Amino acid sequence: MSLSPRRTPFVGSSRHLATGPTRSLALVPAVSDADAPTELPGDGSPYAADLALALDLVDAADELTLRRFHALDLHVESKPDTSPVSDADLAAEALIRERLSEARPGDAVLGEEQGDIGSGARRWILDPIDGTKNYIRGAAVWGTLLALEVDGDIVVGVVSAPALRRRWWASRGGGAYATGPGAEQPRRLQVSAVKRIEDSFFAFSSLGGWKDAGRLDGFLDIACEAWRNRGFGDFWSHCMVAEGAVDASAEPDVSLWDIAPLKVIVEEAGGRFTDVDGNPTCRNGSIVCTNGALHDEIIRRLAPR
């Protein structure tokens, strides 16, 4: 089988399969023909074609955002909600929207910067740079998030953090996978088996919002009782739940585009994803991800007091 590498923003290369279109494996180092996989992990899903498209779209976004990371001429403005937006955010969203309009012209798109455009059973949900504050300050924890929603269910999710050289993806029925430093091939994700909070690794983004939600006491109870707690930030905490590196994560105030792809990634890894009240949705402005075994107890402790 002939393989033709193409340039990517990562150490390693994507591969062009002789039997089909380019498949995005940007975080996987180049391998010999004998070792090369014949299928992208996740190809068993009915949404395999959408997953392949999502990975290619994020490849393109990564190249753009990495090029602007640390740029001396990066332009940053404040949005009406006072949150920052950079020229890289705007350009990455515009790029993905343009390519989606060509590849999936009938699909709707919801993006953080340009809002909701189109309607129908299929909708792509996009955060061009999750962690913009990190991005503009030169901190490496930021990434592009892309999800596909079909009839209200998130069926494809991709999270790519090119400055960390990590990527996570999943499709409904096709499993969850990740690549990163030291990973020669995509590895299938599985959540941990930790059953007690005192043995758990608990992660979060920040302390902000928990007091306003009336849930600070419960949050602190969990954080203090856990074997270890850390504020990794944004998408990373939740992706590590899917990896089994972290056992539970939570945020009280998020937008749909901040978390949409995480739902299918965590669930396909065997975990649970809900809002802080235990509802299995990404639309209520909060998130709790766990390995499943800890979920009910986390939700109980986070109840308002």
N, C-alpha and C positions, 0 to 999 in steps of 0.2 A: 504494500500500500504506500502510495506516495504522499509524503507530508511536506507542506510548504509553510514554514513559520512566517508570521507577520509581526511587525513591531508592536510592542505594548509598553505601557508605563511601568511594568514590573520586571524584575529579574526573572527570566523565563520567557515563554512565548505561547501564543495561541496556535492552534493547528487548523489547517484546512484539510478536511477529510475528502479523499478522492470521490467518495460516494455521496457527498452532500455539501451544504453550505458551511461557511466558517463557523466553528463552535467555540464559544468563549471559555477558555481555560487559562485565563491570563496569569493566574498565580501559580501555575504548575510549570516546573522547569521542563525544558525540552527533553524528550526521551527518544530512544531508538525506535525504528519501525516495529521491532519485535515486541517491545514493551508497551507500545502505544495502545490505549483503549480504543475499541471500535465504537463505543457509545459514550456520550456525556452522562455522568451520573444524574439521574432524574429523568432519563429518556423513557422510562417505563410509565410515566405519568401521561394521562390524556392531554396534559397541557405542555408536553415536551417542546413543541414548536414555539409556544409563547415564552417558555423558559429560555430557550436558545436565543430568541430575540432580545429578551431582557438582559441577558448576559452580554450580548454584543453592544447594546445601548449603553450599558454601564461601562464597558471597555472604553467607548468613545468619550464618555463623561470623565472618566478617570484621567485620560490623557490630557484633557482640557484643564481640569482642576489642579492636577499636579503641576502643570506648566505655570499656573498662576500662583501657586502656593509659595509664599515668601517673596512674591514679586514686589519690587519697590514702588511700582506704579499702580498697585492694586487700589481700586476705587471703592470706597465704602460709604454707604448712606444709611440713615435711620428711617425705618418704615413707620407708618402711623402708630403702631403699637410700641414704638421705641426700640424694637429689636433691629440688629444690623443686617444689611444685605450688601454683598459685594458684587462687583462685575462678574466674578466667576460663578456665583449663584445664578445670576440672570442668564449668562451665556450657556451654562450647563443645562438649565431647564429648557431654554429655547432650542438647543441642539436635540435633546431627547424628544421634545414635542414635534419638531420638524420630521425626525425620522419615524416617529410613530404615525404621523399623518400619511407617510408614504407606505409604511408596512401594514398598518391597521387603520385604514381611513375611516372605518365605521365606528371605531372605539372612542369613548369619552376619555378625557384626561383631567385629573385634579392635581394641581401642583401648588406648592407653597407660594410661589412668587406670582403666578398668573391666574390662580383660581381654577374654577371648574368650567371646562369647555366641552360641550357635547352632551349627549344623553344616550341611554340604552342599557342593555344588560351587562355590557362589558365596559369596565372603567379602569384605566391605569392611574395609580396614585404615586406621586413623585415628590421627593425632597431632594433637590439637586445637591445641597450640602447640608447635611445634618451635623450641627456643631459649628455653625458659622463663627461664633465668638472664638472658639479654639482656632479656627482656620485663619482669622485675621490677626490673631496674636502669635501665630507660628507654632501652636501646639498640634501634635500629630493626630489627635483623636477627633476625626471628622470623616464623613463618608457620604456616598450617594446611596439613597434608598429608593427602590422601585418595586411596586407591587401591582398585581393584576387582580381585580375584583370581578367575579362573574356571578350575577344574580345575588349579590350581597355577600358572597363568600370570598375570602382572600385565597386564591388558588396558586399564585406564583409570588415569590418574594426573593429579592436580591439585596444584600447589603455589602457594599464594597468600600473598604478603607485603604486606599492606595498608599497613603503615607505610613501606615502600619504594615503594609504588604499582606493584608488579610482580606478574605472574602467569604461570605456565607450565602447559601441559596437553598431554596426548597420549592417543590411543587406538590400540590395536593395529590397524595397517592404515590409520589415518587421518592419520598425520603428527603432528608436535609443533609447538606454537605458543607464542607469548608476547606479552604486552602490557606496556606500561610507559610512563614519561614520554617524550613525544615520538612515541609510536607511535599514529598515527591509526587504524590497522587492525591486527588480529592479524597477526603475521608468522610465516611458517613457519621453523622452526629447522633449521640445518645445522651440523654440527661443522666444525672447522677442517681444514686439509690439512697442518699442520706435521708433519714427519717425523723431526726430530732433537731429542733432549732439550735440547741446548744452544741450540736456537731456540725452546723451548717456554715457555709460561706454566703453572706448576705451582701448584695451590691445595690447601689443606688446612684443617682446623678448628683443630687445636692440636697441640702436640708430645706431649701426654699419650698414653700407651698404646703408642707405638712401641717404647720401651725394654722394657716388660713383654712385648711380643710377640716380642722378639729381632730386631726389624727396624729399629732406630733408625739403624744405620750406612747401610743401603740407602736409607732415607728421606732422610737428610741428604745422601747422594751425589746423589740426584735433585734435591733442593732447591737445593743449591749449584751444580750444573752447569746447571740451567735458566736460560734467559735472564732469567726473572723468577719469583719465588715470593711468595705472599701467603696469609695465614690469614684468609680471608673468613668462614668459620664455617658449620657446619650445612649446610642444603640449598643455600645460595647458590653455593658452590664448584661443586657438581655441575650445577646449572642453567646456570651459565655455560659449562660444557663443552658442553652441548647447544646453547647460543647460538653457540658458536665463539669466544667471548671468552677462554676458558681452554682449554688443550689437554689437561690431565690433572688429576685430583683423587683424593685418597685419604684414608681414615680406617680405623684399625685396630679400633675398638670402637664398634659401633652396634647398635641394635635394629631389628627388622623395620619397625616403624612410622616410624622415622626416614628410611627410604630406599625403601620400597616404590614410591611413585609415580615416583621418579627413574629406576627401571629402564626403564619404557616411554617416559618422556620422552627419556632419552639415546639409547635404541635407535632410536626413531622419528626422531630427528635424525641418524641415521647413525653413532652412536658405539657403543662397547662398554662394558658394565657387568658386572663380575664381583666376586668377593671377592678378597682379597689373594693367594690361591693360583691365581687364574685361572678359578675355577668360575663359570659364568654364573648366579648365584643371588643373591638378597638375603636369604637365610636363615642365613648362616653367621657373622654378626656383624661383618662388615667390608665395605669397598667400595673399588673402584677404577673410576673412570670416565675414559675417554679418547676421543680422536677416532678410535680404531681403529689408526691408523698407529703410535702410540707404545705400544700396550698390552702387547705381548709383552715389550718391553724394560723397561717399568715393572715388570711382574710379576717378571721375572728379577732385577732389582736389589732388589726388596723381599723376596726370599727370606731366611729366617732365616740368620744367620751364627754 
